[in-house]
Amino acid sequence: MSAEQPNNALHNITLEKLLTELIDTYGWKILGEQIRIRCFTDNPSLKSSLKFLRKTPWAREKVENLYVLMLWDKERKADEEQTH
């Protein structure tokens, strides 16, 4: 039985969706600069990055944290646009 998690930004987000959104927002170059792991800097691909992140909890945590920051930044920018 799964509990509702309305305040969890990662609830119901797959790793593939999360990584795809990060790539679309930042691109591989900036992603590799933000999180220094080889799967983002040396011949990056979605498939190889997903494989690595599924096996490496510390790297996955960094990616999830960057995703939450990206969401927060998008919300902040949307709020600023509404007030102007």
BELUR-V644629 format. One record per backbone hydrogen bond with DSSP energy under -0.5 kcal/mol. CO is the residue of the C=O (numbers start at 1). NH is the residue of the N-H. Records with the same first field share a line. If there is no record, write none. Layout:
CO=NH + NH
This chain:
5=8
7=9
8=11
10=13
12=14
14=18
15=19
16=20
17=21
18=22
19=23
20=24
21=25
22=26 + 27
23=27
26=30
27=31
28=32
29=33
30=34
31=35
34=36
35=37
37=40 + 41
38=41 + 42
39=45
41=43
45=49
46=50
47=51
48=52
49=53
50=54
51=55
52=55 + 56
55=57
56=60
57=61
58=62
59=63
60=64
61=65
62=66
63=67
64=68
65=69
66=70
67=71
68=72
69=73
70=74
71=75
72=76
73=77
74=78
75=79
76=80
77=81
78=82
79=83
80=84
